Amino acid sequence: MTHWADVINNLGFLMKGLLITLELAFIAILGSLMLGTFLGITRYLRLPFFSLISASYIEFARSIPLILFIVFIHFGFLPYFFPGTESSFFLSSCIALIIFTSAYVAEIIRGGLNSIEKGHIDAARSLGLSRIQRLKHIILPLAFQRMMPALVSQFIALIKDTSLASTIGLIELTRAGEIIYERTYHEFEILIFIAFVYFIICFSLSRLSKVLETKPYAKLQSM
């Protein structure tokens, strides 16, 4: 016997959880992309001191489980350094996801930049472009297309990782489903619905990346 009525009757609650998941994912993707790009470029340019700091940050963040980041930031970091913010489950989750994901994004950025052939760089240098100009106008546009699949894969993983925010009490999509089936004792239908929603989001993002990868940036390489 199926109990799809539990999904229909609680659809509003599930949609509220989905909205929180999407908001959390959007902020974390934007924040980790900005921070990760800065860290990746810093390592790529091999700037004294800053490169060492970036490398240390990346290695540290990649060595700690995400769930530990979430718990530590919510119950340790925020209450200690910013009293009064420890009740913000959303803020804690955003900070943890950004710190964690930016380390992986940084390595993707650095790898993409290092993949650019020396001939492109030499050609830009012969035109009199400075190091920053070469990075901005030549290296980054060419590298972005190569980085796209890896970046999208990382952001898809981030979207799924938002479910770990439920460990500190954030009622996102997964936690909303847990609350419902803990009350109704009908797990199967709720879990199938949640899995389907995650699939739609992640599959759509994957297809969008294919479009971005093959159309806009292909023109850059032909210029």
C-alpha positions as CSV (number, residue, x, y, z in Angstrom):
1,M,0.0,0.0,0.0
2,T,1.3,3.4,-0.9
3,H,0.8,6.6,0.9
4,W,1.4,9.4,-1.7
5,A,-1.2,11.4,0.1
6,D,1.5,12.2,2.7
7,V,3.5,13.9,0.0
8,I,0.5,15.9,-1.3
9,N,-0.8,16.9,2.1
10,N,2.7,18.1,3.2
11,L,3.8,19.6,-0.2
12,G,3.8,23.1,1.2
13,F,6.1,22.1,4.0
14,L,8.4,20.3,1.6
15,M,8.5,23.2,-0.8
16,K,9.6,25.5,2.1
17,G,12.4,23.1,2.8
18,L,13.3,23.1,-0.9
19,L,13.4,26.9,-1.0
20,I,15.9,26.9,1.9
21,T,17.9,24.2,0.1
22,L,18.1,26.3,-3.0
23,E,18.9,29.5,-1.1
24,L,21.6,27.8,0.8
25,A,23.1,26.2,-2.3
26,F,23.0,29.5,-4.3
27,I,24.8,31.5,-1.6
28,A,27.3,28.7,-1.0
29,I,28.0,28.3,-4.8
30,L,28.5,32.0,-5.2
31,G,30.7,32.4,-2.1
32,S,32.8,29.3,-2.8
33,L,33.3,30.3,-6.4
34,M,34.6,33.8,-5.5
35,L,36.8,32.6,-2.6
36,G,38.0,29.5,-4.6
37,T,38.8,31.6,-7.6
38,F,40.9,34.0,-5.5
39,L,42.7,31.1,-3.8
40,G,43.3,29.2,-7.1
41,I,44.7,32.3,-8.9
42,T,46.9,33.1,-5.9
43,R,48.4,29.6,-6.0
44,Y,48.7,29.8,-9.8
45,L,50.6,33.1,-9.7
46,R,52.9,31.7,-6.9
47,L,52.8,34.9,-5.0
48,P,55.2,34.8,-2.0
49,F,53.5,34.3,1.4
50,F,50.0,34.5,-0.1
51,S,50.5,31.3,-2.1
52,L,51.7,29.5,1.1
53,I,48.6,30.8,3.0
54,S,46.3,29.6,0.2
55,A,48.0,26.2,0.0
56,S,47.7,25.7,3.8
57,Y,44.0,26.7,3.7
58,I,43.2,24.4,0.9
59,E,45.0,21.4,2.4
60,F,43.4,22.0,5.8
61,A,39.8,22.4,4.4
62,R,40.1,19.3,2.2
63,S,41.3,17.2,5.2
64,I,38.3,17.8,7.4
65,P,34.8,16.2,6.9
66,L,32.1,18.7,5.9
67,I,29.8,17.6,8.7
68,L,32.6,18.5,11.2
69,F,32.9,22.0,9.7
70,I,29.1,22.5,10.1
71,V,29.0,21.3,13.7
72,F,32.2,23.2,14.7
73,I,31.1,26.5,13.2
74,H,27.6,26.4,14.6
75,F,28.5,25.2,18.1
76,G,32.1,26.4,18.4
77,F,33.2,29.2,16.1
78,L,30.1,31.4,15.9
79,P,29.2,31.4,19.7
80,Y,32.8,32.1,20.6
81,F,33.6,34.9,18.2
82,F,30.1,36.2,17.5
83,P,27.9,35.7,20.5
84,G,24.2,35.8,19.6
85,T,24.6,34.2,16.2
86,E,24.8,30.6,17.4
87,S,21.0,30.2,16.8
88,S,21.4,30.9,13.0
89,F,21.4,27.5,11.5
90,F,21.3,29.0,8.0
91,L,24.4,31.2,8.6
92,S,26.4,28.4,10.1
93,S,25.6,26.1,7.1
94,C,26.5,28.9,4.6
95,I,29.9,29.5,6.2
96,A,30.7,25.8,6.5
97,L,29.8,25.0,2.9
98,I,31.7,28.0,1.5
99,I,34.9,27.2,3.5
100,F,34.7,23.5,2.5
101,T,33.8,23.9,-1.1
102,S,36.1,26.8,-1.9
103,A,39.1,24.6,-1.3
104,Y,38.0,22.2,-4.0
105,V,37.1,25.0,-6.3
106,A,40.5,26.5,-5.8
107,E,42.2,23.3,-7.0
108,I,39.9,23.1,-10.0
109,I,40.7,26.7,-10.9
110,R,44.5,26.1,-10.5
111,G,44.3,23.0,-12.6
112,G,42.4,24.7,-15.3
113,L,44.9,27.6,-15.4
114,N,47.9,25.2,-15.5
115,S,46.3,23.4,-18.5
116,I,46.7,26.4,-20.8
117,E,49.4,25.7,-23.4
118,K,52.6,27.7,-23.2
119,G,52.0,28.9,-26.8
120,H,49.0,30.9,-25.8
121,I,50.9,32.6,-23.0
122,D,53.9,33.3,-25.1
123,A,51.7,34.8,-27.8
124,A,50.0,37.1,-25.2
125,R,53.4,38.1,-23.9
126,S,54.6,39.0,-27.3
127,L,51.7,41.4,-27.6
128,G,53.0,43.2,-24.6
129,L,50.2,42.2,-22.2
130,S,51.1,42.3,-18.5
131,R,50.8,39.2,-16.3
132,I,47.4,40.4,-15.0
133,Q,46.2,41.2,-18.5
134,R,47.3,37.8,-19.8
135,L,45.4,36.2,-17.0
136,K,42.2,38.2,-17.5
137,H,42.0,38.3,-21.3
138,I,43.7,35.1,-22.4
139,I,44.2,32.4,-19.7
140,L,41.0,32.6,-17.7
141,P,38.6,32.6,-20.7
142,L,40.4,29.7,-22.3
143,A,40.6,27.8,-19.0
144,F,37.0,28.3,-18.0
145,Q,35.6,26.0,-20.6
146,R,38.0,23.2,-19.5
147,M,37.0,23.8,-15.8
148,M,33.3,23.8,-16.5
149,P,32.6,20.0,-16.1
150,A,34.7,19.8,-12.9
151,L,33.1,23.0,-11.4
152,V,29.6,21.7,-12.2
153,S,30.4,18.3,-10.6
154,Q,31.6,20.1,-7.5
155,F,28.5,22.3,-7.3
156,I,26.2,19.3,-7.8
157,A,28.0,17.7,-4.9
158,L,27.5,20.9,-2.9
159,I,23.7,20.9,-3.6
160,K,23.5,17.3,-2.2
161,D,25.8,18.2,0.7
162,T,23.2,20.9,1.9
163,S,21.3,17.9,3.4
164,L,24.1,17.7,6.0
165,A,22.8,21.0,7.4
166,S,20.0,19.0,9.0
167,T,22.5,17.8,11.6
168,I,22.4,21.2,13.4
169,G,18.7,21.7,13.0
170,L,18.2,23.5,9.7
171,I,14.9,22.4,8.1
172,E,15.9,22.1,4.5
173,L,14.4,19.6,2.1
174,T,15.9,16.4,3.6
175,R,15.1,17.4,7.2
176,A,11.6,18.5,6.2
177,G,11.1,15.0,4.8
178,E,12.4,13.4,7.9
179,I,10.0,15.4,10.1
180,I,7.1,14.2,7.9
181,Y,7.9,10.5,7.9
182,E,8.8,10.6,11.6
183,R,5.2,11.7,12.2
184,T,3.5,9.5,9.5
185,Y,5.8,6.4,9.6
186,H,5.6,6.3,5.8
187,E,9.2,6.8,4.7
188,F,9.2,5.2,1.2
189,E,7.1,7.8,-0.7
190,I,8.7,10.8,1.1
191,L,12.2,9.6,0.3
192,I,11.3,8.9,-3.3
193,F,9.9,12.4,-3.7
194,I,13.0,14.0,-2.1
195,A,15.3,11.9,-4.3
196,F,13.4,12.9,-7.4
197,V,13.6,16.6,-6.5
198,Y,17.4,16.4,-6.0
199,F,17.7,14.5,-9.3
200,I,15.8,17.2,-11.2
201,I,17.9,20.0,-9.7
202,C,21.2,18.2,-10.3
203,F,20.3,16.9,-13.8
204,S,19.2,20.4,-14.9
205,L,22.4,21.9,-13.7
206,S,24.4,19.3,-15.5
207,R,22.5,19.9,-18.8
208,L,23.0,23.7,-18.4
209,S,26.7,23.2,-18.0
210,K,26.8,21.3,-21.3
211,V,25.2,24.3,-23.0
212,L,27.6,26.8,-21.4
213,E,30.6,24.5,-22.2
214,T,29.9,24.1,-25.9
215,K,28.4,27.5,-27.0
216,P,29.6,30.7,-25.5
217,Y,33.2,29.8,-24.7
218,A,33.8,27.9,-27.9
219,K,33.7,31.3,-29.6
220,L,36.4,32.6,-27.4
221,Q,38.8,30.0,-28.6
222,S,38.2,30.8,-32.2
223,M,38.9,34.5,-31.7
